[in-house]
Amino acid sequence: MSIPQDLLYTKSHEWARVEGGTVVIGITHYAQDQLGEVVFVELPAVGDAVEAGEEMGTLESVKAVSEMLAPLSGEVIEVNEALEDDPSLVNQSPFDEGWLVKITGSVEGLDMMDAEAYAALIEAEQH
């Protein structure tokens, strides 16, 4: 299972990649694996304000509908429009082509984990 070292992770299995003043958000390999085949993605609109820990959209799979939680507060500046036509990108490439949204904001002081801590969380959840 892939857990890139350069990302930050939440307990609800979202990842964050800091790119200057922008934070790219997606779900982890583990999360997409647990969901199964993603068939629909509901994302916030560009310009929407999101709050850390609050729902910012949903992922619908053949198994269930799952909330996506915002790992930080900020404004949505871009959404991955490719997911409208091909939501399976979340499964095929969760850390690259399957990213979900870009938000302005800072991850400083947020309850996020590095790759090692996230791997330990997954290990604990599997037992």
PyMOL commands that set and color helices and strands:
alter all, ss='L'
color gray80, all
select helices_A, chain A and resi 29-35+82-85+89-92+115-125
alter helices_A, ss='H'
color red, helices_A
select strands_A, chain A and resi 8-9+14-19+22-27+38-42+49-50+55-61+65-69+74-79+101-104
alter strands_A, ss='S'
color yellow, strands_A
deselect
rebuild
show_as cartoon
